[in-house]
C-alpha cells in the first residue's frame, strides 16, 4: 500500500462507482440481513458529492458520499462510506471523512448525520474519535437495534 492517499470526486453513475458500491453491498450483506442494509443508489448520492480515495497508482481504496438531508436546512447525510479490506487501517477512512466534512462546510451545511451498523466497530470508533455523537434515528430510518445513528456539528 502506498503512503499517499488522494481524494477525488467520482461520478456516481460510473463503472468505478458501481464496482465500489457492489463491493460495499457484498460486505454489508455478509454481516447484516438485507432488510436493514440502507444502500444508497447512484441517484440518492447524485444530489451531493461522491468522493473516492486513491493510492499513488490511482487505484481506488474506498469511497464516501455526502448529500443534503431532505427536509432539513443546513444538514447533510453521509452515505456509502466504504474502505476496501486491503486499505483498512491505513487512514483512508479518516481522510474520506475529513474530505466529506470539508465538502459539507463548502456547501454551507452546519450539521452532518449518518447511520451505521452496530457490527462496524472500526467505523464507529473512527466516527466517535472525530467528534461524532450518537443520536436518535432521523430521516425516516426505523429505530432498529442493529443501527447506530450519529451526528456531528461542523465548526
C-alpha positions as a printed NumPy array, in Angstrom:
array([[  0.   ,   0.   ,   0.   ],
       [  1.341,   3.409,  -0.906],
       [  1.731,   6.156,   1.667],
       [ -0.149,   8.838,  -0.266],
       [ -3.942,   8.994,  -0.306],
       [ -5.554,  11.313,  -2.846],
       [ -9.242,  12.246,  -2.687],
       [-11.126,  12.915,  -5.935],
       [-14.75 ,  13.432,  -6.927],
       [-16.311,  10.391,  -8.588],
       [-19.316,  10.203, -10.888],
       [-21.878,   8.061,  -9.009],
       [-23.007,   6.612, -12.359],
       [-19.514,   5.498, -13.397],
       [-18.368,   1.888, -13.686],
       [-15.836,   2.543, -10.938],
       [-18.563,   3.746,  -8.557],
       [-20.695,   0.729,  -9.463],
       [-17.799,  -1.599,  -8.594],
       [-17.212,   0.123,  -5.243],
       [-20.948,   0.063,  -4.46 ],
       [-21.154,  -3.648,  -5.335],
       [-18.174,  -4.447,  -3.108],
       [-19.663,  -2.373,  -0.291],
       [-23.04 ,  -4.082,  -0.723],
       [-21.439,  -7.534,  -0.601],
       [-19.615,  -6.594,   2.604],
       [-22.775,  -5.216,   4.228],
       [-24.853,  -8.231,   3.204],
       [-22.229, -10.535,   4.698],
       [-22.874,  -9.101,   8.177],
       [-26.455,  -7.768,   8.125],
       [-29.781,  -9.003,   6.77 ],
       [-30.834,  -7.248,   3.547],
       [-33.835,  -5.502,   5.115],
       [-31.541,  -3.363,   7.271],
       [-28.889,  -2.576,   4.65 ],
       [-29.661,   1.015,   3.701],
       [-27.705,   1.132,   0.463],
       [-27.862,   4.465,  -1.313],
       [-28.313,   4.311,  -5.07 ],
       [-26.34 ,   6.469,  -7.502],
       [-29.441,   8.673,  -7.785],
       [-29.541,   9.096,  -3.998],
       [-25.966,  10.375,  -3.81 ],
       [-26.043,  12.409,  -7.041],
       [-27.694,  15.31 ,  -5.17 ],
       [-24.445,  15.696,  -3.228],
       [-20.912,  14.544,  -3.916],
       [-19.308,  11.112,  -4.116],
       [-15.618,  11.008,  -3.274],
       [-13.06 ,   8.295,  -3.947],
       [ -9.787,   7.747,  -2.091],
       [ -6.902,   6.677,  -4.348],
       [ -3.36 ,   5.441,  -3.818],
       [ -0.277,   6.7  ,  -5.676],
       [ -1.071,   4.48 ,  -8.651],
       [ -4.644,   5.789,  -8.882],
       [ -6.268,   2.603,  -7.552],
       [ -9.491,   3.157,  -5.613],
       [ -9.12 ,   2.44 ,  -1.895],
       [-12.631,   3.431,  -0.848],
       [-15.434,   5.92 ,  -1.246],
       [-17.952,   8.038,   0.611],
       [-20.742,  10.454,  -0.206],
       [-22.469,  13.389,   1.404],
       [-25.841,  14.679,   0.292],
       [-28.395,  17.171,   1.599],
       [-30.786,  15.637,   4.118],
       [-34.299,  16.075,   2.735],
       [-36.423,  18.498,   4.719],
       [-33.575,  19.711,   6.939],
       [-31.966,  23.034,   6.037],
       [-28.205,  23.109,   6.547],
       [-27.997,  19.381,   7.272],
       [-26.217,  16.747,   5.223],
       [-26.192,  12.973,   5.387],
       [-23.068,  10.873,   4.964],
       [-23.668,   7.745,   2.861],
       [-21.736,   4.948,   1.196],
       [-18.589,   5.196,   3.324],
       [-16.586,   2.112,   2.412],
       [-12.896,   1.201,   2.531],
       [-11.623,  -1.868,   0.72 ],
       [-10.247,  -4.583,   3.001],
       [ -6.634,  -4.102,   1.877],
       [ -6.768,  -0.395,   2.778],
       [ -8.39 ,  -0.694,   6.2  ],
       [ -6.211,   0.666,   8.982],
       [ -4.294,   2.925,   6.559],
       [ -6.062,   6.182,   7.412],
       [ -8.22 ,   6.018,   4.291],
       [-11.496,   6.213,   6.218],
       [-10.311,   9.215,   8.206],
       [ -9.181,  11.027,   5.041],
       [-12.524,  10.321,   3.366],
       [-14.455,  11.625,   6.371],
       [-12.316,  14.781,   6.534],
       [-12.943,  15.399,   2.839],
       [-16.695,  14.781,   3.197],
       [-16.861,  17.222,   6.102],
       [-14.965,  19.805,   4.027],
       [-17.468,  19.348,   1.172],
       [-20.338,  19.837,   3.618],
       [-18.813,  23.025,   5.021],
       [-18.299,  24.341,   1.481],
       [-21.992,  23.664,   0.799],
       [-22.885,  25.743,   3.865],
       [-24.148,  22.852,   5.964],
       [-23.71 ,  23.101,   9.726],
       [-24.599,  19.546,  10.712],
       [-23.947,  16.07 ,   9.335],
       [-25.785,  12.86 ,  10.203],
       [-25.18 ,   9.218,   9.407],
       [-26.497,   5.739,  10.046],
       [-24.12 ,   2.844,  10.527],
       [-24.379,  -0.724,  11.714],
       [-23.597,  -1.855,  15.246],
       [-21.167,  -4.523,  13.981],
       [-18.903,  -1.982,  12.264],
       [-16.787,  -1.305,  15.322],
       [-13.827,   0.241,  13.461],
       [-16.123,   2.714,  11.689],
       [-17.902,   3.575,  14.939],
       [-14.533,   4.159,  16.653],
       [-13.45 ,   6.431,  13.772],
       [-16.666,   8.455,  13.943],
       [-16.631,   8.802,  17.722],
       [-12.925,   9.64 ,  17.697],
       [-13.511,  12.512,  15.276],
       [-16.338,  14.201,  17.15 ],
       [-19.44 ,  12.331,  16.053],
       [-22.055,  11.739,  18.759],
       [-24.822,   9.167,  18.933],
       [-28.37 ,  10.39 ,  18.438],
       [-31.905,   9.166,  17.818],
       [-32.989,   7.906,  14.38 ],
       [-33.507,  10.576,  11.724],
       [-34.811,  10.981,   8.19 ],
       [-37.259,   8.108,   8.183],
       [-34.876,   5.39 ,   9.38 ],
       [-36.575,   2.904,  11.707],
       [-35.378,   2.569,  15.286],
       [-33.558,  -0.725,  14.726],
       [-31.196,  -2.224,  17.338],
       [-28.707,  -3.043,  14.539],
       [-28.424,   0.652,  13.605],
       [-26.425,   3.389,  15.242],
       [-27.307,   6.967,  14.365],
       [-24.733,   9.711,  14.687],
       [-24.449,  13.47 ,  14.257],
       [-21.646,  15.984,  14.037],
       [-21.84 ,  19.749,  14.265],
       [-19.393,  21.323,  11.822],
       [-17.198,  24.125,  13.15 ]])
